Amino acid sequence: TMGEIDIVARRGGLVAFIEVKARRTMTEAAESLGERQRQRISRAASAFLQKEPILQGLDQRYDVMLLAPWRPPRHIIGAWREWRSAAQ
């Protein structure tokens, strides 16, 4: 299958594809997004954009929202470039 995208958000000329990761700790949440999953999300985003022509000309960004009990959510903007440092 092509995969799913947890959240698609648009602001002005930008569309953000946001993956939500919830685990016992923030470190586990950050480490749960591997290369294979990022590729799957990228393919799903491409398929989504093909079905939504109005969004095709916009800038794209891939973010991650990390969740863990009793911790505030952490939104990592441009996570594909920053995901390895997410647990810091």
CYANA upper distance limits for C-alpha pairs under 8 A (distance plus 0.5 A):
  2 MET  CA     40 ARG  CA      7.30
  2 MET  CA     43 ARG  CA      7.10
  2 MET  CA     44 ALA  CA      5.87
  2 MET  CA     47 ALA  CA      8.26
  3 GLY  CA     40 ARG  CA      6.65
  3 GLY  CA     41 ILE  CA      7.00
  3 GLY  CA     43 ARG  CA      8.26
  3 GLY  CA     44 ALA  CA      6.01
  4 GLU  CA     41 ILE  CA      7.32
  4 GLU  CA     44 ALA  CA      6.65
  5 ILE  CA     17 PHE  CA      7.24
  5 ILE  CA     18 ILE  CA      7.43
  5 ILE  CA     19 GLU  CA      6.99
  5 ILE  CA     41 ILE  CA      6.94
  5 ILE  CA     44 ALA  CA      7.28
  5 ILE  CA     45 ALA  CA      7.63
  6 ASP  CA     17 PHE  CA      8.17
  6 ASP  CA     18 ILE  CA      6.60
  6 ASP  CA     19 GLU  CA      5.86
  6 ASP  CA     20 VAL  CA      6.76
  7 ILE  CA     16 ALA  CA      8.48
  7 ILE  CA     17 PHE  CA      6.46
  7 ILE  CA     18 ILE  CA      5.45
  7 ILE  CA     19 GLU  CA      7.15
  7 ILE  CA     20 VAL  CA      8.36
  8 VAL  CA     15 VAL  CA      7.47
  8 VAL  CA     16 ALA  CA      6.23
  8 VAL  CA     17 PHE  CA      5.29
  8 VAL  CA     18 ILE  CA      6.71
  9 ALA  CA     15 VAL  CA      6.16
  9 ALA  CA     16 ALA  CA      5.67
  9 ALA  CA     17 PHE  CA      7.17
  9 ALA  CA     18 ILE  CA      8.29
 10 ARG  CA     14 LEU  CA      6.17
 10 ARG  CA     15 VAL  CA      4.85
 10 ARG  CA     16 ALA  CA      6.71
 11 ARG  CA     15 VAL  CA      7.03
 13 GLY  CA     58 LEU  CA      5.63
 13 GLY  CA     59 ASP  CA      6.67
 14 LEU  CA     58 LEU  CA      5.85
 14 LEU  CA     59 ASP  CA      5.22
 14 LEU  CA     60 GLN  CA      6.31
 14 LEU  CA     61 ARG  CA      7.91
 15 VAL  CA     55 LEU  CA      7.76
 15 VAL  CA     58 LEU  CA      6.88
 15 VAL  CA     59 ASP  CA      6.72
 15 VAL  CA     60 GLN  CA      5.58
 15 VAL  CA     61 ARG  CA      6.94
 16 ALA  CA     60 GLN  CA      6.31
 16 ALA  CA     61 ARG  CA      5.22
 16 ALA  CA     62 TYR  CA      6.25
 16 ALA  CA     63 ASP  CA      7.26
 17 PHE  CA     45 ALA  CA      7.53
 17 PHE  CA     60 GLN  CA      8.14
 17 PHE  CA     61 ARG  CA      6.75
 17 PHE  CA     62 TYR  CA      5.44
 17 PHE  CA     63 ASP  CA      6.64
 18 ILE  CA     62 TYR  CA      6.42
 18 ILE  CA     63 ASP  CA      5.13
 18 ILE  CA     64 VAL  CA      5.79
 18 ILE  CA     65 MET  CA      7.32
 19 GLU  CA     62 TYR  CA      8.33
 19 GLU  CA     63 ASP  CA      6.84
 19 GLU  CA     64 VAL  CA      5.22
 19 GLU  CA     65 MET  CA      6.65
 20 VAL  CA     64 VAL  CA      6.28
 20 VAL  CA     65 MET  CA      5.19
 20 VAL  CA     66 LEU  CA      6.60
 20 VAL  CA     67 LEU  CA      8.00
 21 LYS  CA     29 ALA  CA      5.85
 21 LYS  CA     30 ALA  CA      7.86
 21 LYS  CA     32 SER  CA      7.78
 21 LYS  CA     33 LEU  CA      8.29
 21 LYS  CA     64 VAL  CA      7.74
 21 LYS  CA     65 MET  CA      6.68
 21 LYS  CA     66 LEU  CA      5.54
 21 LYS  CA     67 LEU  CA      6.54
 22 ALA  CA     26 MET  CA      8.48
 22 ALA  CA     29 ALA  CA      6.08
 22 ALA  CA     66 LEU  CA      6.52
 22 ALA  CA     67 LEU  CA      4.95
 22 ALA  CA     68 ALA  CA      6.18
 23 ARG  CA     28 GLU  CA      6.36
 23 ARG  CA     29 ALA  CA      5.40
 23 ARG  CA     67 LEU  CA      7.01
 23 ARG  CA     68 ALA  CA      5.94
 23 ARG  CA     69 PRO  CA      8.45
 24 ARG  CA     28 GLU  CA      7.21
 24 ARG  CA     29 ALA  CA      7.96
 24 ARG  CA     68 ALA  CA      5.98
 24 ARG  CA     69 PRO  CA      7.07
 25 THR  CA     29 ALA  CA      6.79
 25 THR  CA     67 LEU  CA      8.33
 25 THR  CA     68 ALA  CA      5.66
 25 THR  CA     69 PRO  CA      7.78
 26 MET  CA     30 ALA  CA      6.60
 26 MET  CA     66 LEU  CA      6.96
 26 MET  CA     67 LEU  CA      6.95
 26 MET  CA     68 ALA  CA      6.03
 26 MET  CA     71 ARG  CA      8.45
 26 MET  CA     87 ALA  CA      6.86
 27 THR  CA     31 GLU  CA      6.60
 27 THR  CA     86 ALA  CA      8.17
 27 THR  CA     87 ALA  CA      5.24
 27 THR  CA     88 GLN  CA      8.45
 28 GLU  CA     32 SER  CA      6.57
 29 ALA  CA     33 LEU  CA      8.09
 29 ALA  CA     66 LEU  CA      6.32
 29 ALA  CA     67 LEU  CA      7.26
 29 ALA  CA     68 ALA  CA      7.83
 30 ALA  CA     66 LEU  CA      7.08
 30 ALA  CA     83 TRP  CA      7.48
 30 ALA  CA     84 ARG  CA      8.13
 30 ALA  CA     86 ALA  CA      6.11
 30 ALA  CA     87 ALA  CA      6.15
 31 GLU  CA     84 ARG  CA      8.07
 31 GLU  CA     87 ALA  CA      8.08
 33 LEU  CA     37 GLN  CA      6.68
 33 LEU  CA     38 ARG  CA      7.32
 33 LEU  CA     83 TRP  CA      8.35
 34 GLY  CA     38 ARG  CA      6.77
 35 GLU  CA     39 GLN  CA      6.73
 36 ARG  CA     40 ARG  CA      6.80
 37 GLN  CA     41 ILE  CA      6.69
 38 ARG  CA     42 SER  CA      6.65
 38 ARG  CA     80 TRP  CA      8.03
 39 GLN  CA     43 ARG  CA      6.72
 40 ARG  CA     44 ALA  CA      6.70
 41 ILE  CA     45 ALA  CA      6.58
 42 SER  CA     46 SER  CA      6.76
 43 ARG  CA     47 ALA  CA      6.78
 44 ALA  CA     48 PHE  CA      6.58
 45 ALA  CA     49 LEU  CA      6.64
 46 SER  CA     50 GLN  CA      6.83
 47 ALA  CA     51 LYS  CA      7.17
 48 PHE  CA     52 GLU  CA      6.88
 49 LEU  CA     53 PRO  CA      6.89
 49 LEU  CA     55 LEU  CA      6.80
 49 LEU  CA     56 GLN  CA      6.12
 50 GLN  CA     56 GLN  CA      7.72
 52 GLU  CA     56 GLN  CA      7.38
 53 PRO  CA     57 GLY  CA      8.48
 61 ARG  CA     77 ILE  CA      8.25
 61 ARG  CA     78 GLY  CA      6.32
 62 TYR  CA     77 ILE  CA      7.60
 62 TYR  CA     78 GLY  CA      5.75
 62 TYR  CA     79 ALA  CA      6.45
 62 TYR  CA     80 TRP  CA      6.76
 63 ASP  CA     75 HIS  CA      7.64
 63 ASP  CA     76 ILE  CA      6.06
 63 ASP  CA     77 ILE  CA      5.29
 63 ASP  CA     78 GLY  CA      5.57
 63 ASP  CA     79 ALA  CA      5.33
 63 ASP  CA     80 TRP  CA      7.72
 64 VAL  CA     75 HIS  CA      6.41
 64 VAL  CA     76 ILE  CA      5.68
 64 VAL  CA     77 ILE  CA      7.38
 64 VAL  CA     78 GLY  CA      8.42
 64 VAL  CA     79 ALA  CA      6.38
 65 MET  CA     73 PRO  CA      7.18
 65 MET  CA     74 ARG  CA      6.09
 65 MET  CA     75 HIS  CA      4.98
 65 MET  CA     76 ILE  CA      6.72
 66 LEU  CA     73 PRO  CA      6.19
 66 LEU  CA     74 ARG  CA      5.52
 66 LEU  CA     75 HIS  CA      6.93
 66 LEU  CA     76 ILE  CA      8.34
 67 LEU  CA     71 ARG  CA      7.67
 67 LEU  CA     72 PRO  CA      7.79
 67 LEU  CA     73 PRO  CA      5.55
 67 LEU  CA     74 ARG  CA      7.27
 68 ALA  CA     72 PRO  CA      8.21
 68 ALA  CA     73 PRO  CA      7.81
 76 ILE  CA     82 GLU  CA      7.98
 76 ILE  CA     83 TRP  CA      8.15
 76 ILE  CA     86 ALA  CA      7.67
 77 ILE  CA     82 GLU  CA      8.46
 78 GLY  CA     82 GLU  CA      7.03
 79 ALA  CA     83 TRP  CA      5.24
 82 GLU  CA     86 ALA  CA      7.01
